[in-house]
Amino acid sequence: MHKFDFKNQTAVITGGAQGFGLDIAKKFLESGCKVFIWDIDEKLLKTVAKEIDNFNLNYHVIDVSDYAKIKKIVDEITNKYKIDILINNAGITGPTAPLWEYDVEKWNKIVQINLMGTFNCCRAIVPNMISNNYGRIVNVASVAGKDGNANASAYSAAKAGTIGLTKSLGKELADKNIAVNVVTPAGAKTRILDQMSIEHVQRMLSKVPRGRFLEIHEFTSLICWLSSNENTFSTAAVFDISGGRSTY
Ligand SMILES: NC(=O)c1ccc[n+]([C@@H]2O[C@H](COP(=O)([O-])OP(=O)(O)OC[C@H]3O[C@@H](n4cnc5c(N)ncnc54)[C@H](O)[C@@H]3O)[C@@H](O)[C@H]2O)c1
């Protein structure tokens, strides 16, 4: 992969204990970035930190739906560092069910984590980026937010909300050196797939003209460019990585 230079930069990656987030964290670390991974899974965070064993890696146990905790941690970090990069990646799909049978609390939780989590992190971190006149924010939505997946109404709605939030915030920050973009991946083999039925996953895959799952490293490639100082113009934009499924 093309090498990016993230030396002397600081990144926050939510949902960074596994899957997409962890791969992004590893790439950033390789390129000299200081990385804070935030995840709700404390056990996994500890294991990953031990395995990676890099002084530039820090972690916090954070539920992205908890704004007060996020604000407290951001204040601690920004006392020492400026935050250059924010990857809003934490997410859950929730169970597969038609809307009229969906558990109301679960529906709400999916929106709280996927959409409100993105809002909470942006709300807490953007002021620091504004004062430094630099920032790269990448929000991780899904092709579900463009197309709407049947039996995944909460997830589709939350990811569509994330796309709308990105377009709005990107414009609010466009006169500053801060880029805000959103990516819409198709299915990749991470643990998130375990939350959905096998039939649902097969249905998603059958819609992808490439005829296969997205590889995690292919996703990380796109995130690296969007997060880098090479991206000096693109903002408020939706970057598709769905193997041809959604061509808009
Ligand atoms: N893998 C796919 O097929 C796919 C497709 C489209 C979009 N996405 C999106 O990509 C992102 C990453 O997913 P992944 O595939 O790597 O999944 P994953 O399940 O491997 O990783 C998600 C991480 O988020 C963490 N997390 C969950 N709830 C949290 C919370 N409340 N606060 C903080 N952390 C929390 C989990 O502990 C986990 O470590 C998600 O936003 C997901 O919706 C994934």
The ligand as a Tripos MOL2 file, in Angstrom:
@<TRIPOS>MOLECULE
LIG
   44    48     1     0     0
SMALL
NO_CHARGES

@<TRIPOS>ATOM
      1 N1        -18.0190   -5.2610    8.1880 N.am      1 LIG1
      2 C1        -19.0020   -4.8960    7.4000 C.2       1 LIG1
      3 O1        -19.5640   -5.6980    6.6470 O.2       1 LIG1
      4 C2        -19.4500   -3.4520    7.3700 C.ar      1 LIG1
      5 C3        -20.1530   -2.9940    6.2590 C.ar      1 LIG1
      6 C4        -20.5790   -1.6730    6.2260 C.ar      1 LIG1
      7 C5        -20.2930   -0.8380    7.2810 C.ar      1 LIG1
      8 N2        -19.6030   -1.3060    8.3490 N.ar      1 LIG1
      9 C6        -19.3480   -0.3780    9.4500 C.3       1 LIG1
     10 O2        -17.9740   -0.3840    9.7570 O.3       1 LIG1
     11 C7        -17.7730   -0.0300   11.1380 C.3       1 LIG1
     12 C8        -16.8250   -1.0150   11.7750 C.3       1 LIG1
     13 O3        -17.4140   -2.2840   11.7340 O.3       1 LIG1
     14 P1        -16.5920   -3.6480   11.7530 P.3       1 LIG1
     15 O4        -17.0760   -4.4320   10.5980 O.co2     1 LIG1
     16 O5        -15.1570   -3.4050   11.9230 O.co2     1 LIG1
     17 O6        -17.2560   -4.3140   13.0530 O.3       1 LIG1
     18 P2        -16.6300   -4.9860   14.3590 P.3       1 LIG1
     19 O7        -17.7960   -5.5600   15.0910 O.co2     1 LIG1
     20 O8        -15.4960   -5.8840   13.9830 O.co2     1 LIG1
     21 O9        -16.0270   -3.7450   15.1450 O.3       1 LIG1
     22 C9        -16.8330   -2.7560   15.7280 C.3       1 LIG1
     23 C10       -16.2050   -2.2910   17.0230 C.3       1 LIG1
     24 O10       -17.0560   -1.2830   17.5750 O.3       1 LIG1
     25 C11       -17.0900   -1.4830   18.9840 C.3       1 LIG1
     26 N3        -18.3040   -0.8920   19.5680 N.ar      1 LIG1
     27 C12       -19.5780   -1.3610   19.4950 C.ar      1 LIG1
     28 N4        -20.4000   -0.5720   20.1930 N.ar      1 LIG1
     29 C13       -19.6310    0.4290   20.7100 C.ar      1 LIG1
     30 C14       -19.9120    1.5520   21.5180 C.ar      1 LIG1
     31 N5        -21.1430    1.7980   21.9760 N.pl3     1 LIG1
     32 N6        -18.8860    2.3750   21.8450 N.ar      1 LIG1
     33 C15       -17.6190    2.1110   21.4250 C.ar      1 LIG1
     34 N7        -17.3020    1.0510   20.6700 N.ar      1 LIG1
     35 C16       -18.2900    0.2260   20.3090 C.ar      1 LIG1
     36 C17       -17.0720   -2.9960   19.1470 C.3       1 LIG1
     37 O11       -16.6810   -3.3930   20.4650 O.3       1 LIG1
     38 C18       -16.0820   -3.4000   18.0670 C.3       1 LIG1
     39 O12       -14.7740   -3.4750   18.5790 O.3       1 LIG1
     40 C19       -19.1700    0.0090   11.7430 C.3       1 LIG1
     41 O13       -19.6040    1.3430   11.8360 O.3       1 LIG1
     42 C20       -20.0210   -0.7460   10.7530 C.3       1 LIG1
     43 O14       -21.3700   -0.3590   10.7890 O.3       1 LIG1
     44 C21       -19.1770   -2.5920    8.4250 C.ar      1 LIG1
@<TRIPOS>BOND
     1     1     2 1
     2     2     3 2
     3     2     4 1
     4     4     5 ar
     5     4    44 ar
     6     5     6 ar
     7     6     7 ar
     8     7     8 ar
     9     8     9 1
    10     8    44 ar
    11     9    10 1
    12     9    42 1
    13    10    11 1
    14    11    12 1
    15    11    40 1
    16    12    13 1
    17    13    14 1
    18    14    15 2
    19    14    16 1
    20    14    17 1
    21    17    18 1
    22    18    19 2
    23    18    20 1
    24    18    21 1
    25    21    22 1
    26    22    23 1
    27    23    24 1
    28    23    38 1
    29    24    25 1
    30    25    26 1
    31    25    36 1
    32    26    27 ar
    33    26    35 ar
    34    27    28 ar
    35    28    29 ar
    36    29    30 ar
    37    29    35 ar
    38    30    31 1
    39    30    32 ar
    40    32    33 ar
    41    33    34 ar
    42    34    35 ar
    43    36    37 1
    44    36    38 1
    45    38    39 1
    46    40    41 1
    47    40    42 1
    48    42    43 1
@<TRIPOS>SUBSTRUCTURE
     1 LIG1         1 GROUP 0 **** ****
